[in-house]
Amino acid sequence: MTDAMTDAGIRDLLLATRRIAVVGASDRPSRPSHGVFGFLLARGYDAVPVNPVLAGREIHGRAALSALAQAAPLDMVDVFRRSSEAGAVIDEAVRLGARSVWLQLGVVDAAAAARARAAGLVVVMDRCPVIEWRRLGLPDRVG
């Protein structure tokens, strides 16, 4: 893994997190971001979809927001964007006071991750919370 997170660190992060913004959430059921967003809601997270193209439209019953700032305050920002676009999202998460950023499978930006860590955020990179949840055998619901 590119983030050096331990199983205990991932477990603690997933169980302590409550509010998550999913940047790049999709309303198309075939998209991984759609499934992950639904999974997070089913686990009891206060998850918010952020996608300017879908602003105002519902994804799993939640209205999509056009900007990350509208979702604050945040515990975690889950990023479904290209690696080349992840840095701007991470910098915004830092500015908004998020506690962590989670970059999905295939999303890697080491420089932005270093900036986030320097600002005190926990960074998970190139992983999927659904896969990690199941691999670690976490409970059906948080809290």
Secondary structure, 3 states (H helix, E strand, C coil): CCCCCCHHHHHHHHHHCCEEEEECCCCCCCCHHHHHHHHHHHCCCEEEEECHHHCCCEECCEECECCHHHHCCCCEEEECCCHHHHHHHHHHHHHHCCCEEEECCCCCCHHHHHHHHHCCCEEECCCCHHHHHHHHCCCCCCC
